Amino acid sequence: MQIHFPSQRKERRNSWAFTVLELLVAVSIMTVIVFALYQMFNQTQKALRGNITQVDVLESGRVAIQMMSQELEQLEPTQLAGATNLYAAIIPSVPRVQFDVDETRVLRTNVLQELFFMTSRSNQWTGIGYRVIGANDGVGTLYRFSTSTNYRRLTSDNLSLAYFQADLTNRVTGYASENFERIVDGIVHMRLTAYDPHGRRVAYDQPNFYPGYKILRQPFQDRRYPGVTSTNLIVRQDVAQQTGVVFMRDAVPASLELELGVLEPETLAQYNSIREAAVDTAEEFLRKHANKVHVFRHRIPIRTATQ
């Protein structure tokens, strides 16, 4: 017969259980592990959402700038007196300044130009335009305009006037006119810079002595066309020290540099929600989020230019 003493039974029971201190330590360690895993999961989700956003912006930006570049490369002079071959100037929208993350250093001045140019294929001439619509507060949607005619019916201004005089919206439906095709939202910057055959930038504040250009320089707010003269290039002084150009008759640039700034979709949605409540607050929000703008640049050679 085996006899168990009380002290032995108590000691054995104590060896089978955890102390309160041990439980607290285990729970604390488990809490730290769960919190670390949550933080890791949260950061992974943020990185994934950020990558998806960047892919969306990069894809839409690349598609837009590639389409515009391919069409601009086909720019061709009409050889008609007074006809517009290429037009690029700032739309009636005040340029917006955006600051760096420290909110003190100016990072970029966003300007919005509109473009119109002529291309031809076989016996047909086509006038193509790009305009950012709804950008009174600095952010708008890029639309493409297109109209064509037979080469026998081409005049000095029938296609260009169709673009400049086109209604931006259909008066019945309220949506963009059928000649305007929606391309991409969230455009905050669009600028086209022209270069002559010597590689020099065509600008109002810089001399340009390329002999093939008969230049007329126009100061700010002077937008008159010279009529039937030998002028084939108008260089205009635009707002924010920008340059507007009108290539006419037989003149085209040797190359172009196209810049396109696209706002991230999530930031665009935040901006639109703020703009509905307070325009000033929305503009301040946009100025402080320059890091949410993706800028695309592309150099475009013009195949019909004199080299």
For each residue, the residues with C-beta under 8 A, 3 or more apart:
1:
2:
3:
4: 8 9
5: 8 9
6: 9 10
7: 10 11
8: 4 5 11 12
9: 4 5 6 12 13
10: 6 7 13 14
11: 7 8 14 15
12: 8 9 15 16
13: 9 10 16 17
14: 10 11 17
15: 11 12
16: 12 13
17: 13 14
18: 22 23 26
19: 22 23
20: 23 24
21: 24 25
22: 18 19 25 26
23: 18 19 20 26 27
24: 20 21 27 28
25: 21 22 28 29
26: 18 22 23 29 30
27: 23 24 30 31
28: 24 25 31 32
29: 25 26 32 33
30: 26 27 33 34
31: 27 28 34 35
32: 28 29 35 36
33: 29 30 36 37
34: 30 31 37 38
35: 31 32 38 39
36: 32 33 39 40
37: 33 34 40 41
38: 34 35 41 42
39: 35 36 42 43
40: 36 37 43 44
41: 37 38 44 45
42: 38 39 45 46
43: 39 40 46 47
44: 40 41 47 48
45: 41 42 48 49
46: 42 43 49 50
47: 43 44 50 51
48: 44 45 51 52
49: 45 46 52 53
50: 46 47 53 54
51: 47 48 54 55
52: 48 49 55 56
53: 49 50 56 57 264 265 266
54: 50 51 57 58 264 294
55: 51 52 58 59
56: 52 53 59 60 265
57: 53 54 60 61 262 264 265 294
58: 54 55 61 62 294
59: 55 56 62 63
60: 56 57 63 64 184 262
61: 57 58 64 65 184 260 262 294 296
62: 58 59 65 66 296
63: 59 60 66 67 184
64: 60 61 67 68 142 183 184 260 262 296
65: 61 62 68 69 258 260 296 298
66: 62 63 69 70 298
67: 63 64 70 71 144 183
68: 64 65 71 72 115 130 258 260
69: 65 66 72 73 258 298 300
70: 66 67 73 74
71: 67 68 74 117 119 128
72: 68 69 75 115 117 192 256 258 300 302
73: 69 70 300 301 302 303
74: 70 71 119 303
75: 72 85 86 117 118 119 252 253 302 304
76: 85 118 119 120 252 304
77: 85 118 247 249 250 251 252 304
78: 83 85 118 125 154 156 249
79: 83 249 250
80: 83 154 155 156 249
81: 156 228 249
82: 156 157 225 227 228 248 249
83: 78 79 80 118 155 156 157 160 248 249
84: 87 116 118 157 160 246 247 248
85: 75 76 77 78 117 118 247 248 249 251 252
86: 75 115 116 117 118 194 245 246 247 252 253
87: 84 114 115 116 117 160 245 246 247
88: 113 114 115 116 192 194 244 245
89: 113 114 236 238 244 245 246
90: 93 95 111 112 113 114 238 239 240 242 244
91: 112 113 114 131 132 135
92:
93: 90 112 132 135 136 138 140
94: 138 239
95: 90 109 110 111 112 239 240 242
96: 109 110 138 188 283 286 287
97: 106 108 109 110 287
98: 106 107 108 109 110 286 287 288 289 290 293
99: 102 103 104 105 106 107 287 288 290
100: 103 104 105 106 107 290 291
101: 290 291
102: 99 105
103: 99 100 288
104: 99 100
105: 99 100 102
106: 97 98 99 100 109
107: 98 99 100 290
108: 97 98 189 261 290 293 295
109: 95 96 97 98 106 240
110: 95 96 97 98 138 188 189 261 293
111: 90 95 189 190 191 240 242
112: 90 91 93 95 132 135 140 187 188 189 190
113: 88 89 90 91 190 191 192 242 244
114: 87 88 89 90 91 129 130 131 132
115: 68 72 86 87 88 129 130 131 190 192
116: 84 86 87 88 127 128 129 145 160 163 164
117: 71 72 75 85 86 87 127 128 129
118: 75 76 77 78 83 84 85 86 125 126 127 128 159
119: 71 74 75 76 125 126 128
120: 76 124 125 126 151
121: 124 126
122:
123: 150 151 152
124: 120 121 148 149 150 151
125: 78 118 119 120 148 149 150 151 154 159
126: 118 119 120 121 146 147 148 159
127: 116 117 118 145 146 147 148 159 160 162 163
128: 71 116 117 118 119 144 145 146
129: 114 115 116 117 144 145 146 163
130: 68 114 115 142 143 144 145 183 190
131: 91 114 115 142 143 145 168 180
132: 91 93 112 114 135 140 141 142 143 187 190
133: 140 141 143 168 176 180
134: 140 141
135: 91 93 112 132 138 139 140 187
136: 93 140
137: 275 279 282 283 286
138: 93 94 96 110 135 188 283 286
139: 135 186 187 188 263 268 271 286
140: 93 112 132 133 134 135 136 187
141: 132 133 134 182 183 184 185 186 187
142: 64 130 131 132 182 183 184 185 187 190 260
143: 130 131 132 133 176 180 181 182 183
144: 67 128 129 130 180 181 183
145: 116 127 128 129 130 131 163 166 179 180 181
146: 126 127 128 129 179 181
147: 126 127 159 162 163 179
148: 124 125 126 127 159
149: 124 125 153 154 158 159
150: 123 124 125 153 154
151: 120 123 124 125 154
152: 123
153: 149 150 158
154: 78 80 125 149 150 151 158 159
155: 80 83 158
156: 78 80 81 82 83
157: 82 83 84 160 161
158: 149 153 154 155 161 162
159: 118 125 126 127 147 148 149 154 162 163
160: 83 84 87 116 127 157 163 164
161: 157 158 164 165
162: 127 147 158 159 165 166 179
163: 116 127 129 145 147 159 160 166
164: 116 160 161
165: 161 162
166: 145 162 163 177 179 180
167: 170 171 177
168: 131 133 176 177 180
169: 173 174 175 176 177
170: 167 173 174 175 176 177 178
171: 167 174
172:
173: 169 170
174: 169 170 171
175: 169 170
176: 133 143 168 169 170 180 181 182
177: 166 167 168 169 170 180
178: 170
179: 145 146 147 162 166
180: 131 133 143 144 145 166 168 176 177
181: 143 144 145 146 176
182: 141 142 143 176
183: 64 67 130 141 142 143 144
184: 60 61 63 64 141 142 187 262
185: 141 142 265 268
186: 139 141 262 263 264 265 268
187: 112 132 135 139 140 141 142 184 190 260 261 262 263
188: 96 110 112 138 139 261 262 263 286 293
189: 108 110 111 112 259 260 261 293 295
190: 111 112 113 115 130 132 142 187 259 260 261
191: 111 113 242 258 259
192: 72 88 113 115 256 257 258 259
193: 201 202 243 256 257 259
194: 86 88 201 202 245 247 253 255 256
195: 199 200 201 202 253 254 255 256 257
196: 199 200 202 208 210 213 253 254
197: 210 212 254 305 306 307
198: 210 254
199: 195 196 254 255
200: 195 196 206 208 210
201: 193 194 195 206
202: 193 194 195 196 206 208 233 235 243 245 253
203: 206 208 235 243
204: 217 235 236 237 238 243
205: 237 241 243
206: 200 201 202 203
207:
208: 196 200 202 203 213 215 235
209:
210: 196 197 198 200 213
211:
212: 197 251 306
213: 196 208 210 232 233 251
214: 230 231 232 233 251
215: 208 231 233 234 235
216: 226 231 233 234 235
217: 204 235 236 237
218: 222 223 224 234 235 236 237
219: 222 237
220: 236 237 238 239
221:
222: 218 219 236
223: 218 236
224: 218
225: 82 234 246
226: 216 229 231 234
227: 82
228: 81 82
229: 226
230: 214
231: 214 215 216 226 234 248
232: 213 214 247 248 249 250 251
233: 202 213 214 215 216 245 246 247 248 251
234: 215 216 218 225 226 231 244 245 246 248
235: 202 203 204 208 215 216 217 218 243 244 245
236: 89 204 217 218 220 222 223 243 244 245 246
237: 204 205 217 218 219 220 243 244
238: 89 90 204 220 241 242 243 244
239: 90 94 95 220 242
240: 90 95 109 111
241: 205 238
242: 90 95 111 113 191 238 239
243: 193 202 203 204 205 235 236 237 238
244: 88 89 90 113 234 235 236 237 238
245: 86 87 88 89 194 202 233 234 235 236 253
246: 84 86 87 89 225 233 234 236
247: 77 84 85 86 87 194 232 233 251 252 253
248: 82 83 84 85 231 232 233 234 251
249: 77 78 79 80 81 82 83 85 232
250: 77 79 232
251: 77 85 212 213 214 232 233 247 248
252: 75 76 77 85 86 247 302 304 305
253: 75 86 194 195 196 202 245 247 256 302 305
254: 195 196 197 198 199 301 302 305 306 307
255: 194 195 199 299 300 301 302 305
256: 72 192 193 194 195 253 299 300 302
257: 192 193 195 297 298 299 300
258: 65 68 69 72 191 192 297 298 300
259: 189 190 191 192 193 295 296 297
260: 61 64 65 68 142 187 189 190 295 296 297
261: 108 110 187 188 189 190 293 294 295 296
262: 57 60 61 64 184 186 187 188 293 294 296
263: 139 186 187 188 267 268 271 289 292 293
264: 53 54 57 186 267 268 292 293 294
265: 53 56 57 185 186 268 269
266: 53 269 270
267: 263 264 270 271 289 292
268: 139 185 186 263 264 265 271 272
269: 265 266 272 273
270: 266 267 273 274 285
271: 139 263 267 268 274 275 282 285 286 289
272: 268 269 275 276
273: 269 270 276 277
274: 270 271 277 278 281 282 285
275: 137 271 272 278 279 282
276: 272 273
277: 273 274 281
278: 274 275 281 282
279: 137 275 282 283
280: 283 284
281: 274 277 278 284 285
282: 137 271 274 275 278 279 285 286
283: 96 137 138 279 280 286 287
284: 280 281 287 288
285: 270 271 274 281 282 288 289
286: 96 98 137 138 139 188 271 282 283 289
287: 96 97 98 99 283 284 290
288: 98 99 103 284 285
289: 98 263 267 271 285 286 292 293
290: 98 99 100 101 107 108 287 293
291: 100 101
292: 263 264 267 289
293: 98 108 110 188 189 261 262 263 264 289 290
294: 54 57 58 61 261 262 264
295: 108 189 259 260 261
296: 61 62 64 65 259 260 261 262
297: 257 258 259 260
298: 65 66 69 257 258
299: 255 256 257
300: 69 72 73 255 256 257 258
301: 73 254 255 305
302: 72 73 75 252 253 254 255 256 305
303: 73 74
304: 75 76 77 252
305: 197 252 253 254 255 301 302
306: 197 212 254
307: 197 254
